Every structure is written in structure tokens, then in C-alpha cells.
Amino acid sequence: MDALRTAADAAMRNAYAPYSQFRVGAALLAVDGTIYAGCNVENSSYPVGTCAERNALGAAVAAGRTAFTALAIVTEAHTPTPPCGMCRQALVEFAPTLSVWSVGSVGAHAEWNLGDLLPAPFTGQSLRHA
Ligand code: THU
């Protein structure tokens, strides 16, 4: 977990968040032990901005990883930040039982399971007709 947190922290320092000033770093642990990090990347056209978690996921998938065991999130908020709803949906596609760790600025941390954060998810199975 230390390596995952360190990777998320390093990514947070590169966050591009001039509008919210809310920097987020995320790091995903793939089943083969490799780690993929991302940060939030905001835009002057606000809805275009993307979250750290989905950017980490994109980096991992681009590298050929589609199975994950854990996610670390690092922010400068006092209270550990959970992933937003859109990121929960993006993550559940690949890792429905992902362990999600979040660390705040004063070291407080929280842990959830993605299955608890997003009960009754919409999945590929939901698209089946019969
Ligand atoms: N943000 C993330 O990167 N991840 C989340 O799960 C919640 C929000 C970013 C989006 C935006 O750049 C900033 O935090 C404020 O919402």
C-alpha cells in the first residue's frame, strides 16, 4: 500500500487544477503488481476536466492492464476523499470488488470496497436483452 500511496501522491503534485485548486492523485494496482497513476486535469471549459481516478484507469488500460486489486487516492483535504460517482462507474467495469484507499492531508485515511460504494451497478450484463 505504501508504493501505491507514494505513486498517487506523486501524481497529485502534477495535478492541473487551477480552477478548483483541489488536487487529486490516484494510483491503481494491477493484478500483476504494476502501478498506474493519474491526476485530475481541469479545463477552462469546466465539464471537459477529468478526474484522477479515470486518468489512472486510462493509463492502465493503455498499457494493457484490465484487472486491478486496489486503488489509492491522495488529496490535500482533511477528510479522505471517496471517488466520485462517474469514477465508481468507470472502475466497476474492470474491478467490481476493488479495494479503495483514500488518504487526506493530515494522514487520516479511509478504506472502502467498490462494491459498497456502488451497489447494484450498471454493467455489461445489464445490456443483455433476454
Ligand atoms: N476530482 C477527482 O479527480 N476525483 C474525484 O473522485 C472527485 C473530484 C477532481 C475533479 C476536479 O478537478 C476537482 O477534483 C474538483 O471537483
Backbone and ligand atoms as CSV (ligand in chain L), in Angstrom:
chain,resi,resn,atom,element,x,y,z
A,1,MET,N,N,0.835,-1.220,0.000
A,1,MET,CA,C,0.000,0.000,0.000
A,1,MET,C,C,0.868,1.268,0.000
A,2,ASP,N,N,2.047,1.181,0.593
A,2,ASP,CA,C,2.941,2.342,0.616
A,2,ASP,C,C,3.326,2.794,-0.784
A,3,ALA,N,N,3.660,1.825,-1.650
A,3,ALA,CA,C,4.063,2.165,-3.017
A,3,ALA,C,C,2.902,2.791,-3.776
A,4,LEU,N,N,1.713,2.278,-3.507
A,4,LEU,CA,C,0.527,2.798,-4.203
A,4,LEU,C,C,0.249,4.237,-3.746
A,5,ARG,N,N,0.363,4.449,-2.454
A,5,ARG,CA,C,0.135,5.792,-1.908
A,5,ARG,C,C,1.204,6.771,-2.421
A,6,THR,N,N,2.432,6.310,-2.477
A,6,THR,CA,C,3.515,7.167,-2.970
A,6,THR,C,C,3.276,7.561,-4.422
A,7,ALA,N,N,2.816,6.608,-5.231
A,7,ALA,CA,C,2.546,6.893,-6.646
A,7,ALA,C,C,1.394,7.884,-6.780
A,8,ALA,N,N,0.355,7.717,-5.953
A,8,ALA,CA,C,-0.783,8.638,-6.006
A,8,ALA,C,C,-0.369,10.032,-5.545
A,9,ASP,N,N,0.474,10.087,-4.540
A,9,ASP,CA,C,0.940,11.370,-4.022
A,9,ASP,C,C,1.783,12.111,-5.073
A,10,ALA,N,N,2.640,11.371,-5.758
A,10,ALA,CA,C,3.474,11.984,-6.797
A,10,ALA,C,C,2.600,12.519,-7.931
A,11,ALA,N,N,1.576,11.759,-8.291
A,11,ALA,CA,C,0.671,12.203,-9.359
A,11,ALA,C,C,-0.100,13.445,-8.919
A,12,MET,N,N,-0.512,13.471,-7.645
A,12,MET,CA,C,-1.260,14.635,-7.149
A,12,MET,C,C,-0.444,15.925,-7.317
A,13,ARG,N,N,0.841,15.823,-7.116
A,13,ARG,CA,C,1.692,17.017,-7.237
A,13,ARG,C,C,1.730,17.552,-8.664
A,14,ASN,N,N,1.360,16.705,-9.628
A,14,ASN,CA,C,1.303,17.146,-11.027
A,14,ASN,C,C,-0.110,17.499,-11.472
A,15,ALA,N,N,-1.059,17.462,-10.546
A,15,ALA,CA,C,-2.447,17.754,-10.912
A,15,ALA,C,C,-2.545,19.136,-11.553
A,16,TYR,N,N,-3.428,19.220,-12.542
A,16,TYR,CA,C,-3.695,20.515,-13.180
A,16,TYR,C,C,-5.078,20.938,-12.707
A,17,ALA,N,N,-5.112,21.745,-11.667
A,17,ALA,CA,C,-6.387,22.110,-11.038
A,17,ALA,C,C,-6.446,23.605,-10.723
A,18,PRO,N,N,-6.232,24.447,-11.755
A,18,PRO,CA,C,-6.196,25.894,-11.497
A,18,PRO,C,C,-7.563,26.479,-11.163
A,19,TYR,N,N,-8.638,25.757,-11.454
A,19,TYR,CA,C,-9.984,26.299,-11.238
A,19,TYR,C,C,-10.534,25.909,-9.872
A,20,SER,N,N,-10.377,24.654,-9.501
A,20,SER,CA,C,-10.895,24.224,-8.188
A,20,SER,C,C,-9.831,24.320,-7.097
A,21,GLN,N,N,-8.571,24.327,-7.480
A,21,GLN,CA,C,-7.466,24.244,-6.512
A,21,GLN,C,C,-7.539,22.953,-5.703
A,22,PHE,N,N,-8.269,21.985,-6.195
A,22,PHE,CA,C,-8.428,20.712,-5.482
A,22,PHE,C,C,-7.624,19.656,-6.241
A,23,ARG,N,N,-6.424,19.412,-5.743
A,23,ARG,CA,C,-5.533,18.479,-6.446
A,23,ARG,C,C,-5.804,17.046,-5.984
A,24,VAL,N,N,-5.880,16.152,-6.960
A,24,VAL,CA,C,-6.151,14.741,-6.670
A,24,VAL,C,C,-5.135,13.881,-7.405
A,25,GLY,N,N,-4.620,12.875,-6.701
A,25,GLY,CA,C,-3.780,11.861,-7.334
A,25,GLY,C,C,-4.394,10.498,-7.069
A,26,ALA,N,N,-4.270,9.621,-8.032
A,26,ALA,CA,C,-4.809,8.267,-7.869
A,26,ALA,C,C,-3.809,7.270,-8.438
A,27,ALA,N,N,-3.759,6.097,-7.839
A,27,ALA,CA,C,-2.885,5.044,-8.361
A,27,ALA,C,C,-3.611,3.711,-8.260
A,28,LEU,N,N,-3.581,2.974,-9.350
A,28,LEU,CA,C,-4.244,1.674,-9.449
A,28,LEU,C,C,-3.204,0.568,-9.420
A,29,LEU,N,N,-3.489,-0.456,-8.626
A,29,LEU,CA,C,-2.610,-1.621,-8.571
A,29,LEU,C,C,-3.200,-2.726,-9.438
A,30,ALA,N,N,-2.480,-3.099,-10.488
A,30,ALA,CA,C,-2.930,-4.179,-11.369
A,30,ALA,C,C,-2.597,-5.527,-10.729
A,31,VAL,N,N,-3.285,-6.583,-11.170
A,31,VAL,CA,C,-3.091,-7.897,-10.550
A,31,VAL,C,C,-1.654,-8.407,-10.712
A,32,ASP,N,N,-0.948,-7.927,-11.705
A,32,ASP,CA,C,0.444,-8.364,-11.880
A,32,ASP,C,C,1.418,-7.501,-11.067
A,33,GLY,N,N,0.902,-6.600,-10.257
A,33,GLY,CA,C,1.762,-5.811,-9.370
A,33,GLY,C,C,2.179,-4.467,-9.926
A,34,THR,N,N,1.856,-4.195,-11.175
A,34,THR,CA,C,2.235,-2.910,-11.744
A,34,THR,C,C,1.267,-1.823,-11.280
A,35,ILE,N,N,1.762,-0.595,-11.275
A,35,ILE,CA,C,1.003,0.547,-10.739
A,35,ILE,C,C,0.866,1.610,-11.822
A,36,TYR,N,N,-0.346,2.148,-11.913
A,36,TYR,CA,C,-0.625,3.206,-12.897
A,36,TYR,C,C,-1.249,4.393,-12.172
A,37,ALA,N,N,-0.677,5.555,-12.404
A,37,ALA,CA,C,-1.120,6.741,-11.673
A,37,ALA,C,C,-1.781,7.739,-12.604
A,38,GLY,N,N,-2.589,8.602,-12.009
A,38,GLY,CA,C,-3.222,9.683,-12.761
A,38,GLY,C,C,-3.514,10.841,-11.830
A,39,CYS,N,N,-3.732,12.003,-12.417
A,39,CYS,CA,C,-4.109,13.181,-11.634
A,39,CYS,C,C,-5.311,13.833,-12.316
A,40,ASN,N,N,-5.979,14.723,-11.612
A,40,ASN,CA,C,-7.068,15.434,-12.275
A,40,ASN,C,C,-6.493,16.479,-13.222
A,41,VAL,N,N,-7.168,16.623,-14.354
A,41,VAL,CA,C,-6.746,17.559,-15.398
A,41,VAL,C,C,-7.950,18.423,-15.746
A,42,GLU,N,N,-7.957,19.646,-15.232
A,42,GLU,CA,C,-9.100,20.533,-15.437
A,42,GLU,C,C,-8.964,21.294,-16.756
A,43,ASN,N,N,-10.048,21.998,-17.098
A,43,ASN,CA,C,-10.091,22.725,-18.360
A,43,ASN,C,C,-10.916,23.991,-18.174
A,44,SER,N,N,-10.592,25.029,-18.941
A,44,SER,CA,C,-11.351,26.277,-18.852
A,44,SER,C,C,-12.819,26.044,-19.210
A,45,SER,N,N,-13.079,25.039,-20.033
A,45,SER,CA,C,-14.452,24.587,-20.261
A,45,SER,C,C,-14.693,23.483,-19.230
A,46,TYR,N,N,-15.249,23.855,-18.093
A,46,TYR,CA,C,-15.219,23.002,-16.896
A,46,TYR,C,C,-15.589,21.529,-17.099
A,47,PRO,N,N,-16.659,21.224,-17.857
A,47,PRO,CA,C,-17.036,19.802,-17.961
A,47,PRO,C,C,-15.997,18.943,-18.678
A,48,VAL,N,N,-15.077,19.576,-19.359
A,48,VAL,CA,C,-14.051,18.822,-20.088
A,48,VAL,C,C,-13.022,18.216,-19.129
A,49,GLY,N,N,-12.915,18.763,-17.933
A,49,GLY,CA,C,-11.938,18.270,-16.961
A,49,GLY,C,C,-12.182,16.809,-16.615
A,50,THR,N,N,-11.110,16.108,-16.281
A,50,THR,CA,C,-11.222,14.691,-15.935
A,50,THR,C,C,-10.629,14.428,-14.557
A,51,CYS,N,N,-11.155,13.411,-13.919
A,51,CYS,CA,C,-10.735,13.035,-12.567
A,51,CYS,C,C,-9.447,12.209,-12.593
A,52,ALA,N,N,-8.764,12.230,-11.473
A,52,ALA,CA,C,-7.527,11.468,-11.307
A,52,ALA,C,C,-7.762,9.966,-11.505
A,53,GLU,N,N,-8.852,9.467,-10.947
A,53,GLU,CA,C,-9.094,8.027,-10.985
A,53,GLU,C,C,-9.269,7.527,-12.418
A,54,ARG,N,N,-10.044,8.270,-13.206
A,54,ARG,CA,C,-10.259,7.821,-14.591
A,54,ARG,C,C,-9.010,8.016,-15.435
A,55,ASN,N,N,-8.200,8.994,-15.102
A,55,ASN,CA,C,-6.944,9.143,-15.842
A,55,ASN,C,C,-5.979,8.009,-15.505
A,56,ALA,N,N,-5.980,7.571,-14.248
A,56,ALA,CA,C,-5.151,6.412,-13.870
A,56,ALA,C,C,-5.653,5.161,-14.597
A,57,LEU,N,N,-6.962,5.013,-14.644
A,57,LEU,CA,C,-7.546,3.850,-15.329
A,57,LEU,C,C,-7.182,3.862,-16.813
A,58,GLY,N,N,-7.248,5.013,-17.427
A,58,GLY,CA,C,-6.898,5.113,-18.843
A,58,GLY,C,C,-5.446,4.744,-19.096
A,59,ALA,N,N,-4.561,5.179,-18.211
A,59,ALA,CA,C,-3.137,4.848,-18.361
A,59,ALA,C,C,-2.933,3.339,-18.245
A,60,ALA,N,N,-3.653,2.723,-17.303
A,60,ALA,CA,C,-3.504,1.277,-17.086
A,60,ALA,C,C,-4.019,0.491,-18.291
A,61,VAL,N,N,-5.181,0.870,-18.781
A,61,VAL,CA,C,-5.757,0.142,-19.920
A,61,VAL,C,C,-4.882,0.327,-21.161
A,62,ALA,N,N,-4.352,1.526,-21.327
A,62,ALA,CA,C,-3.466,1.772,-22.477
A,62,ALA,C,C,-2.205,0.914,-22.403
A,63,ALA,N,N,-1.817,0.547,-21.182
A,63,ALA,CA,C,-0.634,-0.307,-21.002
A,63,ALA,C,C,-1.008,-1.793,-21.026
A,64,GLY,N,N,-2.276,-2.088,-21.262
A,64,GLY,CA,C,-2.691,-3.482,-21.404
A,64,GLY,C,C,-3.190,-4.132,-20.128
A,65,ARG,N,N,-3.428,-3.338,-19.065
A,65,ARG,CA,C,-3.898,-3.904,-17.792
A,65,ARG,C,C,-5.396,-3.653,-17.650
A,66,THR,N,N,-6.136,-4.708,-17.352
A,66,THR,CA,C,-7.594,-4.561,-17.223
A,66,THR,C,C,-8.136,-5.219,-15.953
A,67,ALA,N,N,-7.255,-5.684,-15.079
A,67,ALA,CA,C,-7.698,-6.280,-13.811
A,67,ALA,C,C,-6.906,-5.636,-12.675
A,68,PHE,N,N,-7.616,-5.232,-11.636
A,68,PHE,CA,C,-6.991,-4.444,-10.568
A,68,PHE,C,C,-7.460,-4.914,-9.194
A,69,THR,N,N,-6.592,-4.726,-8.203
A,69,THR,CA,C,-6.951,-5.136,-6.843
A,69,THR,C,C,-7.137,-3.952,-5.903
A,70,ALA,N,N,-6.460,-2.849,-6.151
A,70,ALA,CA,C,-6.547,-1.732,-5.202
A,70,ALA,C,C,-6.344,-0.395,-5.897
A,71,LEU,N,N,-6.932,0.608,-5.276
A,71,LEU,CA,C,-6.798,1.991,-5.749
A,71,LEU,C,C,-6.444,2.863,-4.548
A,72,ALA,N,N,-5.465,3.729,-4.723
A,72,ALA,CA,C,-5.156,4.727,-3.689
A,72,ALA,C,C,-5.503,6.107,-4.235
A,73,ILE,N,N,-6.106,6.916,-3.386
A,73,ILE,CA,C,-6.454,8.294,-3.732
A,73,ILE,C,C,-5.788,9.205,-2.711
A,74,VAL,N,N,-5.121,10.246,-3.192
A,74,VAL,CA,C,-4.492,11.213,-2.293
A,74,VAL,C,C,-4.972,12.612,-2.647
A,75,THR,N,N,-5.406,13.352,-1.626
A,75,THR,CA,C,-5.783,14.757,-1.824
A,75,THR,C,C,-5.178,15.576,-0.680
A,76,GLU,N,N,-5.408,16.882,-0.748
A,76,GLU,CA,C,-4.942,17.754,0.333
A,76,GLU,C,C,-6.077,18.109,1.291
A,77,ALA,N,N,-7.219,17.456,1.118
A,77,ALA,CA,C,-8.355,17.690,2.015
A,77,ALA,C,C,-8.103,16.997,3.348
A,78,HIS,N,N,-8.682,17.531,4.398
A,78,HIS,CA,C,-8.522,16.893,5.708
A,78,HIS,C,C,-9.214,15.536,5.738
A,79,THR,N,N,-10.415,15.512,5.177
A,79,THR,CA,C,-11.191,14.269,5.174
A,79,THR,C,C,-10.846,13.458,3.931
A,80,PRO,N,N,-10.541,12.182,4.080
A,80,PRO,CA,C,-10.234,11.351,2.905
A,80,PRO,C,C,-11.368,11.415,1.881
A,81,THR,N,N,-10.980,11.580,0.624
A,81,THR,CA,C,-11.949,11.787,-0.459
A,81,THR,C,C,-12.350,10.464,-1.106
A,82,PRO,N,N,-13.630,10.168,-1.171
A,82,PRO,CA,C,-14.063,8.981,-1.926
A,82,PRO,C,C,-14.117,9.302,-3.419
A,83,PRO,N,N,-14.062,8.288,-4.275
A,83,PRO,CA,C,-14.162,8.558,-5.723
A,83,PRO,C,C,-15.559,9.044,-6.089
A,84,CYS,N,N,-15.650,9.926,-7.064
A,84,CYS,CA,C,-16.960,10.444,-7.488
A,84,CYS,C,C,-17.763,9.340,-8.175
A,85,GLY,N,N,-19.020,9.610,-8.388
A,85,GLY,CA,C,-19.898,8.592,-8.967
A,85,GLY,C,C,-19.479,8.143,-10.349
A,86,MET,N,N,-19.034,9.081,-11.167
A,86,MET,CA,C,-18.629,8.716,-12.528
A,86,MET,C,C,-17.410,7.796,-12.485
A,87,CYS,N,N,-16.487,8.084,-11.579
A,87,CYS,CA,C,-15.297,7.233,-11.458
A,87,CYS,C,C,-15.657,5.862,-10.892
A,88,ARG,N,N,-16.614,5.805,-9.985
A,88,ARG,CA,C,-17.057,4.497,-9.476
A,88,ARG,C,C,-17.560,3.640,-10.627
A,89,GLN,N,N,-18.364,4.253,-11.488
A,89,GLN,CA,C,-18.909,3.518,-12.634
A,89,GLN,C,C,-17.784,3.082,-13.579
A,90,ALA,N,N,-16.816,3.948,-13.806
A,90,ALA,CA,C,-15.697,3.596,-14.699
A,90,ALA,C,C,-14.897,2.428,-14.121
A,91,LEU,N,N,-14.684,2.456,-12.822
A,91,LEU,CA,C,-13.856,1.429,-12.181
A,91,LEU,C,C,-14.561,0.083,-12.090
A,92,VAL,N,N,-15.887,0.108,-11.875
A,92,VAL,CA,C,-16.614,-1.148,-11.667
A,92,VAL,C,C,-16.597,-2.007,-12.923
A,93,GLU,N,N,-16.389,-1.372,-14.054
A,93,GLU,CA,C,-16.284,-2.102,-15.332
A,93,GLU,C,C,-15.160,-3.149,-15.269
A,94,PHE,N,N,-14.084,-2.809,-14.564
A,94,PHE,CA,C,-12.892,-3.659,-14.542
A,94,PHE,C,C,-12.676,-4.352,-13.202
A,95,ALA,N,N,-13.151,-3.757,-12.121
A,95,ALA,CA,C,-12.806,-4.279,-10.795
A,95,ALA,C,C,-13.959,-4.074,-9.818
A,96,PRO,N,N,-14.998,-4.919,-9.898
A,96,PRO,CA,C,-16.192,-4.712,-9.070
A,96,PRO,C,C,-15.943,-4.804,-7.571
A,97,THR,N,N,-14.871,-5.482,-7.162
A,97,THR,CA,C,-14.605,-5.602,-5.720
A,97,THR,C,C,-13.308,-4.892,-5.335
A,98,LEU,N,N,-12.971,-3.867,-6.072
A,98,LEU,CA,C,-11.736,-3.116,-5.839
A,98,LEU,C,C,-11.658,-2.566,-4.403
A,99,SER,N,N,-10.488,-2.686,-3.786
A,99,SER,CA,C,-10.240,-2.013,-2.503
A,99,SER,C,C,-9.856,-0.571,-2.790
A,100,VAL,N,N,-10.532,0.354,-2.149
A,100,VAL,CA,C,-10.286,1.777,-2.386
A,100,VAL,C,C,-9.761,2.403,-1.096
A,101,TRP,N,N,-8.542,2.919,-1.158
A,101,TRP,CA,C,-7.909,3.572,-0.013
A,101,TRP,C,C,-7.814,5.056,-0.311
A,102,SER,N,N,-8.122,5.877,0.663
A,102,SER,CA,C,-8.011,7.314,0.447
A,102,SER,C,C,-7.286,7.947,1.626
A,103,VAL,N,N,-6.374,8.848,1.292
A,103,VAL,CA,C,-5.558,9.492,2.319
A,103,VAL,C,C,-5.711,11.002,2.208
A,104,GLY,N,N,-5.966,11.643,3.337
A,104,GLY,CA,C,-6.095,13.095,3.374
A,104,GLY,C,C,-4.795,13.762,3.794
A,105,SER,N,N,-4.851,15.069,3.906
A,105,SER,CA,C,-3.630,15.849,4.109
A,105,SER,C,C,-2.981,15.608,5.463
A,106,VAL,N,N,-3.771,15.322,6.480
A,106,VAL,CA,C,-3.171,15.141,7.803
A,106,VAL,C,C,-2.984,13.664,8.137
A,107,GLY,N,N,-3.031,12.851,7.108
A,107,GLY,CA,C,-2.748,11.431,7.302
A,107,GLY,C,C,-3.959,10.583,7.609
A,108,ALA,N,N,-5.116,11.225,7.803
A,108,ALA,CA,C,-6.327,10.432,8.036
A,108,ALA,C,C,-6.598,9.593,6.800
A,109,HIS,N,N,-6.994,8.356,7.010
A,109,HIS,CA,C,-7.281,7.547,5.838
A,109,HIS,C,C,-8.598,6.796,6.005
A,110,ALA,N,N,-9.148,6.391,4.877
A,110,ALA,CA,C,-10.393,5.624,4.865
A,110,ALA,C,C,-10.236,4.498,3.858
A,111,GLU,N,N,-10.992,3.463,4.057
A,111,GLU,CA,C,-10.946,2.332,3.128
A,111,GLU,C,C,-12.368,1.874,2.853
A,112,TRP,N,N,-12.632,1.634,1.590
A,112,TRP,CA,C,-13.937,1.128,1.183
A,112,TRP,C,C,-13.721,0.000,0.184
A,113,ASN,N,N,-14.803,-0.739,-0.065
A,113,ASN,CA,C,-14.815,-1.665,-1.185
A,113,ASN,C,C,-15.726,-1.070,-2.243
A,114,LEU,N,N,-15.298,-1.144,-3.492
A,114,LEU,CA,C,-16.085,-0.523,-4.566
A,114,LEU,C,C,-17.504,-1.094,-4.625
A,115,GLY,N,N,-17.649,-2.355,-4.258
A,115,GLY,CA,C,-18.977,-2.964,-4.244
A,115,GLY,C,C,-19.921,-2.277,-3.275
A,116,ASP,N,N,-19.363,-1.729,-2.193
A,116,ASP,CA,C,-20.178,-0.981,-1.230
A,116,ASP,C,C,-20.417,0.448,-1.705
A,117,LEU,N,N,-19.433,0.997,-2.398
A,117,LEU,CA,C,-19.573,2.381,-2.890
A,117,LEU,C,C,-20.556,2.472,-4.055
A,118,LEU,N,N,-20.684,1.374,-4.800
A,118,LEU,CA,C,-21.586,1.373,-5.953
A,118,LEU,C,C,-22.402,0.080,-5.977
A,119,PRO,N,N,-23.393,-0.015,-5.085
A,119,PRO,CA,C,-24.238,-1.207,-5.086
A,119,PRO,C,C,-25.144,-1.200,-6.318
A,120,ALA,N,N,-25.529,-2.381,-6.763
A,120,ALA,CA,C,-26.411,-2.514,-7.928
A,120,ALA,C,C,-25.890,-1.720,-9.125
A,121,PRO,N,N,-24.650,-1.999,-9.554
A,121,PRO,CA,C,-24.078,-1.235,-10.669
A,121,PRO,C,C,-24.703,-1.610,-12.012
A,122,PHE,N,N,-24.655,-0.689,-12.932
A,122,PHE,CA,C,-24.992,-0.977,-14.330
A,122,PHE,C,C,-23.746,-1.584,-14.957
A,123,THR,N,N,-23.881,-2.789,-15.549
A,123,THR,CA,C,-22.727,-3.485,-16.117
A,123,THR,C,C,-23.037,-3.961,-17.521
A,124,GLY,N,N,-22.064,-4.616,-18.133
A,124,GLY,CA,C,-22.285,-5.193,-19.447
A,124,GLY,C,C,-23.459,-6.158,-19.439
A,125,GLN,N,N,-23.611,-6.841,-18.321
A,125,GLN,CA,C,-24.743,-7.781,-18.167
A,125,GLN,C,C,-26.076,-7.045,-18.283
A,126,SER,N,N,-26.106,-5.824,-17.816
A,126,SER,CA,C,-27.342,-5.020,-17.846
A,126,SER,C,C,-27.789,-4.757,-19.286
A,127,LEU,N,N,-26.872,-4.849,-20.229
A,127,LEU,CA,C,-27.194,-4.539,-21.618
A,127,LEU,C,C,-27.855,-5.707,-22.339
A,128,ARG,N,N,-27.841,-6.885,-21.698
A,128,ARG,CA,C,-28.416,-8.069,-22.351
A,128,ARG,C,C,-29.936,-7.970,-22.371
A,129,HIS,N,N,-30.499,-8.399,-23.458
A,129,HIS,CA,C,-31.961,-8.243,-23.626
A,129,HIS,C,C,-32.760,-9.329,-22.915
A,130,ALA,N,N,-32.372,-10.593,-23.089
A,130,ALA,CA,C,-33.233,-11.659,-22.555
A,130,ALA,C,C,-32.669,-12.272,-21.281
L,1,THU,N1,N,-11.905,15.018,-8.664
L,1,THU,C1,C,-11.154,13.903,-8.885
L,1,THU,O1,O,-10.100,13.965,-9.516
L,1,THU,N2,N,-11.606,12.733,-8.393
L,1,THU,C2,C,-12.765,12.565,-7.693
L,1,THU,O2,O,-13.157,11.441,-7.400
L,1,THU,C3,C,-13.532,13.746,-7.277
L,1,THU,C4,C,-13.163,15.020,-7.948
L,1,THU,C5,C,-11.435,16.292,-9.208
L,1,THU,C6,C,-12.285,16.843,-10.330
L,1,THU,C7,C,-11.973,18.309,-10.241
L,1,THU,O3,O,-10.787,18.570,-10.983
L,1,THU,C8,C,-11.687,18.556,-8.782
L,1,THU,O4,O,-11.449,17.280,-8.207
L,1,THU,C9,C,-12.824,19.226,-8.037
L,1,THU,O5,O,-14.023,18.555,-8.218
